C-alpha cells in the first residue's frame, strides 16, 4: 500500500472514530488511534474503556464493525496497550 493510500486510510479511520467517540465518552471512556498499517487498525481504549470487562466486545462488535462498514481496506482492528 502506498504512503498516500495509507494516509487516506488513516484519515478515514479517524473520521469514523470521531463519530463513535461521543458514545464512548458518555460512559467515561475514549479511543486513541495508534496506527494503521496494511489494513490493520491499532487502537488504544482509554479512560473507563481501558479497564472495562466489556472492552473487547466494544472493540470487536462496535468499533470494528463500524470501520468494516465505512472504511474500505480495513482488515482487522486490534487493541494495543
Secondary structure, DSSP 8 states (H G I E B T S, - for coil): --HHHHHHHHHHHHHHHHHHHHHHHHTTEEEEEEEEETTEEEEEEEEHHHH-TTHHHIIIIIIIHHHHHH-TT--EEEE--
